[in-house]
Amino acid sequence: MSTRDNAPVRVRLQKLLAQAGLASRREAEEWIRRGRVAVNGKIVTALGTQADPRIDRIVVDGKPLRHFEPKVYYLLNKPAGYVSTCEDDRGRPTVIDLIKRCKFRLFPVGRLDWDTEGALLLTNDGELTQRLLHPRYRIRRTYLAKVEGIPDFATLQRLVHIGGGGDSKAMRPRVRLARMGQRHAWLEIRLWEGKHRQVRRMCEAVGHPVKRLRRVEFAGLDVESLALGQYRPLTAAEITGLRRLTGLDPDHPPSPLSL
């Protein structure tokens, strides 16, 4: 290893915690203020504190920070009956239980309700996760919702206006009738921000409750080739695409040592 590679690289603690996927930078700053972070056995409360993860021992709530895990990215076609968390205090199965071959700690990018199926990204890239979930970047989410009854054109227009976005037309949902049955319809709904049970609440509000919900696409990633419960690693091109979408340098993958 060269002298340059061995040279100390000091990084602010809040950035290290965010890049490790433990919290956003703002949350990490609050952890530091509260004395939850220690460096080389000493509690740190100053936000300007820097550390070199190769030589310093950084501990959060008594647990050492794992700095050098490579960043990994999986796309999962989530089945119903799984919660989108790493652990569940009620003992329900989680989406992490479905990922069998990854030895690194993963967390879901956002959440799908336990009874919702479809595209869910799992990673240990905290910086990318924070950006994918931020409304500023207008990350597209496409859903197929099977609803009771068949909405007419006026109802579809109501869905657009009650779905959010405020005065911003760019942020308003896109809704179309995808196909019809005798007593139900499938709606394609595109959103640019993730709100709790948004699609279900929208459809309930116009008198067409959701019977089944699938997210078929997230941030340009679709699950057409994956059966329910299956997953795959993202390609290098897909990771680069996500970084471009969120304003990150596509040519420099995230690293705890990046400044």
Order of alpha helices (4+ residues) and beta strands (2+ residues): alpha-beta-alpha-alpha-beta-beta-beta-beta-beta-beta-beta-beta-alpha-beta-alpha-beta-beta-alpha-beta-beta-beta-alpha
